[in-house]
Amino acid sequence: MGCPLEFVISQGACVVNCPSPLYTLQIVEGVPSCVAKDSNGATITSFGLTSVAPETDESLTGTSYINWGPNFVNAYDTFTQDRAVADATVGTKTIRQQLFNALQAAENARGTPAGEDAYQSARVAYYTATQGDGWAETERERIAQTKAQPIIDGLVSQYNNLKAKQTEQASTIQVINGLRDKVLTVKDDMAFSVRTFQKQVDNIKNQINIDKKNQVDATKATVSWIEVVLNWMIAIATLVCIFLLLRYFARSRPVRRDYGPYAPFDMWGRPPAAAAPPPPRV
């Protein structure tokens, strides 16, 4: 359990450490308070402190209150405002009184853009005068935590969204590449199938040409055989015609032969009565 650097433990809780030597931490009516006394020990003014439960996170030990969460920030802001009032009451310096009055007036005029700017200016001037230049650095850190952090978170969120989109796009590109590889594979398969089919077609064409050549050769052989037969038939027909012509010419010239009285028929198969009588023998 611990408290920020600007706090101390009082009655089991964390309270802002009262700046010495002007103020001391005392219990007033059961409440931890910063008490300002004069040289005679008489109380000039006092203001109570806001108590915050200690944190158990040891990693925060030794750091400023701005890192300890809004409860500590609010408690320190309340202390700062109460101390400003106490300082004005004590009247350590006239300039502080004037700055405090300006801060009060600016705070009362808040609610408009101009009023907010005037309040911030008066606040910076007063707290710098009362707490020194270190307050400005602490205030910048507090503003960075309370106001700049949402902007940083927004930028981080945008970065994460862009990174997620990049991952999604990378996944899409990977899917597209996979589809492209599949398309190329199908294309190669189609090309191989076309080549195979073309080869089969060429084989069929070659077989058809071979069959045609065989048919032509067979036809030529058949025609050659028919030509031989026809030549023989023509030769035989020629011989028959020659024989018939010779027979015809031989019949057209009568030949006399003496067969005697016993020739029953002539050479043409006619009976003897129709045949001419043979000439007498001398």
Secondary structure, 3 states (H helix, E strand, C coil): CECCCCEEEECCEEEECCCCCCEEEEEECCEEEEEEECCCCCEEEEEECCCECCECCHHHCCCCHHHCCHHHHHHHHHHHHHHHHHHHHHCCCHHHHHHHHHHHHHHHCCCCHHHHHHHHHHHHHHHHHHHCHHHHHHHHHHHHHHHHHHHHHHHHHHHHHHHHHHHHHHHHHHHHHHHHHHHHHHHHHHHHHHHHHHHHHHHHHHHHHHHHHHHHHHHHHHHHHHHHHHHHHHHHHHHHHHHHHHHHHHHCCCCCCCCHHHCCCCCCCCCCCCCCCCCCCC
